Amino acid sequence: MNEQSSYWQRYWRRRLSRRGLLRGAAIGTAGLAAAAVVGCGDDEEGAAPTTPAATTPGATTPGATATATATATPAPVQGGIRKASATRGPPTLDPDKTNSYLTRIANTGRVYSKLYSQVGVPFTEPERYPPTVFAGDAAESLPEITDDGLTYIIKLRNNVKYHPPTSRFMDSEDVVQAWKRMKGELDVDPSPSLGALSNIDTFTAIDALTVRITLTSPLGTFINRLADDFHLALVPKEIGTAFDPLKTMVGSGPWMFKEDIPSVSNTYLRNPEWHQAPGVRPYIDQIDTAIVPEASLRLTQFLDGKLDSQGILPADLKRVLETFPDGTVYGSLSGYSVGIGFSGIEAGPWNDPLVRQAISLALDRDALFDALYDPAKVEAAGLEPPEVKWHSHINLGFGGFGRDTRTDAALKEFFGSGDRAKDIADAKQLLEDAGYGGGFTVNYHYTKDYGANWTLHAELMQQMLADIGINAVAVVEPIRGDYYTKTFLGNFDGLGVFYFTQTEAGDLLEQVYVPGGSRNFGKIDDPSLTAKINAIQIEGDSDERKQMILDIQDELAQKMYYVPGIHDTGPSWTVWNPRIKNAGQHLTIRGGTGDNTDANIWIAS
Amino acid sequence: MQRYVVRRLLLVIPTMLGITLVVFMAVRFLPGDVIAGILGEDVGAASPEVRERLEERYSLNNSIPQQYGEWISEIARLDLGTSIISGRPVLEDLKNRLPVTVQLGLMALIISQMISLPVGVISAIRRNTPLDYMARSFAIGLLAVPSFWLALLAIIYGFRWFGWTPPLTYHQLWDDPVTNLKTLWLPAIILGGILSGTVMRLTRSTMLEVLRQDYVRTAWAKGLRERVIIVRHCLRNAFIPVITVIGLQVPLLIGGTVVLESIFSIPGMGRFMLDAIQDRDYPVVQGIVLLSATMVVMTNLVVDLTYSLLDPRIRHA
């Protein structure tokens, strides 16, 4: 190892800002002070669990806020039972058997540690979302990285203890075995999420508390991927022998698994020896999650006080806030966006970029925003209505990485002027120039299984195409039917509606535009874009990398391989029962401790 | 009678074999596949080797006849296979869920009869009176109204008007009977109400048929009281076809519980099947449908046998 810190170490250190360090220190100090004066846990009864709305496109997820009612935070109090809810139970308790968020975020993410985690951000600072600062979870600190960016040396903490009955400290062999298990080398199937870490070449233990990972090529987002709840869960060596991972979980995270009653509930107990804050956090004793598929039932039970939080539609905000005037409420952007993609296996009018640009201009994005986010209802509830913004080809949820196409001078011509008549006329002219002045008929594939808002968005876009003479014929597909098995794999004709997400902007570009990317629905193979995106991914200077991501959006707009919609440019609202304190202060996107909120909230006595 | 019973039981075997074939093929004709369900949105990122390995693990790369043969041999060993999604034995999950659906179904059935039989009888003996018209309109209304709509209204207005919400989590009857009944009473009433419409109308028409019989006219002529005529002379004959229909409602119960179990968060077979269909979890779907079909076949057998007990004119050869 070089004596001077490597290029990559300096890259990662810059990302851990001074402000982040001070904030982390302040929170830690406050936590220790609270621990010194904490009383007995309260006798919270009524096992009625709750969770925020599940992490699906457009649903409430941790993220930046639009508006908030933050009040002064009292000192933390130990004890109590958090009452959460979920729409479905985990399909399995084995983290390497699924990439369902129901398992990975709501369950295994609570129990199993990772090497790194995102440093959560408060809802009052949306510009910092999604978090780009990382800290060690099971790792003691950020890794030592060689100059070529290919080798990561990671030292583990010496106090990461597995829950009972394993009850021993984690060592490097556990980490190596966890990787092997994920790869499918231990007589289990490879994890469905293996592709995200496919650039790992070797993964070995150097000593009892140190692992070395070598990559096939440098990757600026590698730590982000290690921090992702969907990826490497640090299961103990005893998994599959001392305990059955299909029936129980034994990890080292802030929560210990107690029971899972399929389709009824699951329960987690506080881990008092959690290595990130032993004896301090989590503050609450227990999480009881009820499985409640029906949205109206969840809402009524939240209003009845049986659940601690809910995702709330704008139309219901007024009523909910009248019931809980002192509750914490915030709107979050997710890292998602939804857009129209074009068939890459069939020739058609969409092969002409002028046609694709015309389709972009055909979308009345302000109207879409009103329909989905109902600013009037939000205002009627006494909250500041969300500001209308439009996605570019980088989701707005990615902090400062996405350019606002309403105001960006260079991008406006591709996304619309806001004058509907002019945009329609311009779009028709583009079609005329491309030789499709009379319009055309095309199949329009989408699924309804992502929820009502997603469906509304898809269908409104379909109707707007008719304004420029494009007859989009709806082909509605079940998500586990043709949508996942054909359309999602790019085997569709005409147009398709897709959602785009990653936890990081560069990864989003790679997955969407580079051949073989998991979200390259249109089978795009553009050498110019591929070269630029590859350069982004290996760029070590964070400022330079950000600039490259901002710059590439010009070419993406001109070529318009996807037409961004408006989904997730506005907030999803979460309201918390006033008894819950410190909610929304540590928001992450797939990179916390499962639902990162739970490890940081407390219940007012 | 004995020969009839034996013959009917023997007939169950080819019936069930036919059902297994239909069930097996039906789930495989569903668009999509379970591997896509497991991989979810990483279906595009998964390498062919990952897909092959998953297919091999769940025998999905075997030929259809081979898969069918494996399944039949498992059934013969009273093994319904293992869930592809959860990895748990199907039978283990069904053992937990079946009692829930049976309880809900029985409660609904009892409530249905408590509503439909007396109302149907009264409607018949007070034919063409306002009472009759009200009862018939009520029956039609119950038949027309979708159960899920009633359920949602009950939830929303139950809270809005009465401040009431059902218990958050389900408890088994033997663990916590009070909470169990608090969870099930409303969906049972809704489901029972929906089912009662058909039986009410049938009861009315069969009662009218019986009331026109000569022996009933004779009973009136003898000066017997109305109650004696209705209870002792009419009901038993009127209920013979009604019992048949009640038996035929068992499959309706199984189907009817799907929606209500989802809305009221009841962990029964219906909801289990819905989730399994969405996930393309073939072993679970096959297991549930097979179990449901078995229940229907057996129920119909019991109804047929009960028929001869109720009607001495019927003797099974």
Boltz contact constraints between the chains, C-beta under 6 A:
constraints:
  - contact:
      token1: [A, 48]
      token2: [B, 168]
      max_distance: 6.0
  - contact:
      token1: [A, 91]
      token2: [B, 85]
      max_distance: 6.0
  - contact:
      token1: [A, 91]
      token2: [B, 86]
      max_distance: 6.0
  - contact:
      token1: [A, 92]
      token2: [B, 86]
      max_distance: 6.0
  - contact:
      token1: [A, 92]
      token2: [B, 87]
      max_distance: 6.0
  - contact:
      token1: [A, 99]
      token2: [B, 40]
      max_distance: 6.0
  - contact:
      token1: [A, 99]
      token2: [B, 42]
      max_distance: 6.0
  - contact:
      token1: [A, 189]
      token2: [B, 53]
      max_distance: 6.0
  - contact:
      token1: [A, 189]
      token2: [B, 54]
      max_distance: 6.0
  - contact:
      token1: [A, 189]
      token2: [B, 57]
      max_distance: 6.0
  - contact:
      token1: [A, 190]
      token2: [B, 50]
      max_distance: 6.0
  - contact:
      token1: [A, 192]
      token2: [B, 39]
      max_distance: 6.0
  - contact:
      token1: [A, 192]
      token2: [B, 42]
      max_distance: 6.0
  - contact:
      token1: [A, 195]
      token2: [B, 45]
      max_distance: 6.0
  - contact:
      token1: [A, 246]
      token2: [B, 87]
      max_distance: 6.0
  - contact:
      token1: [A, 263]
      token2: [B, 267]
      max_distance: 6.0
  - contact:
      token1: [A, 264]
      token2: [B, 169]
      max_distance: 6.0
  - contact:
      token1: [A, 264]
      token2: [B, 170]
      max_distance: 6.0
  - contact:
      token1: [A, 264]
      token2: [B, 267]
      max_distance: 6.0
  - contact:
      token1: [A, 265]
      token2: [B, 169]
      max_distance: 6.0
  - contact:
      token1: [A, 290]
      token2: [B, 168]
      max_distance: 6.0
  - contact:
      token1: [A, 290]
      token2: [B, 169]
      max_distance: 6.0
  - contact:
      token1: [A, 292]
      token2: [B, 265]
      max_distance: 6.0
  - contact:
      token1: [A, 293]
      token2: [B, 262]
      max_distance: 6.0
  - contact:
      token1: [A, 294]
      token2: [B, 263]
      max_distance: 6.0
  - contact:
      token1: [A, 296]
      token2: [B, 152]
      max_distance: 6.0
  - contact:
      token1: [A, 296]
      token2: [B, 155]
      max_distance: 6.0
  - contact:
      token1: [A, 296]
      token2: [B, 156]
      max_distance: 6.0
  - contact:
      token1: [A, 297]
      token2: [B, 155]
      max_distance: 6.0
  - contact:
      token1: [A, 300]
      token2: [B, 155]
      max_distance: 6.0
  - contact:
      token1: [A, 300]
      token2: [B, 159]
      max_distance: 6.0
  - contact:
      token1: [A, 300]
      token2: [B, 165]
      max_distance: 6.0
  - contact:
      token1: [A, 301]
      token2: [B, 165]
      max_distance: 6.0
  - contact:
      token1: [A, 301]
      token2: [B, 168]
      max_distance: 6.0
  - contact:
      token1: [A, 304]
      token2: [B, 165]
      max_distance: 6.0
  - contact:
      token1: [A, 306]
      token2: [B, 168]
      max_distance: 6.0
  - contact:
      token1: [A, 480]
      token2: [B, 32]
      max_distance: 6.0
  - contact:
      token1: [A, 480]
      token2: [B, 36]
      max_distance: 6.0
  - contact:
      token1: [A, 480]
      token2: [B, 37]
      max_distance: 6.0
  - contact:
      token1: [A, 480]
      token2: [B, 280]
      max_distance: 6.0
  - contact:
      token1: [A, 481]
      token2: [B, 31]
      max_distance: 6.0
  - contact:
      token1: [A, 481]
      token2: [B, 32]
      max_distance: 6.0
  - contact:
      token1: [A, 482]
      token2: [B, 31]
      max_distance: 6.0
  - contact:
      token1: [A, 484]
      token2: [B, 36]
      max_distance: 6.0
  - contact:
      token1: [A, 484]
      token2: [B, 43]
      max_distance: 6.0
  - contact:
      token1: [A, 485]
      token2: [B, 32]
      max_distance: 6.0
  - contact:
      token1: [A, 485]
      token2: [B, 33]
      max_distance: 6.0
  - contact:
      token1: [A, 485]
      token2: [B, 36]
      max_distance: 6.0
  - contact:
      token1: [A, 489]
      token2: [B, 44]
      max_distance: 6.0
  - contact:
      token1: [A, 518]
      token2: [B, 44]
      max_distance: 6.0
  - contact:
      token1: [A, 518]
      token2: [B, 45]
      max_distance: 6.0
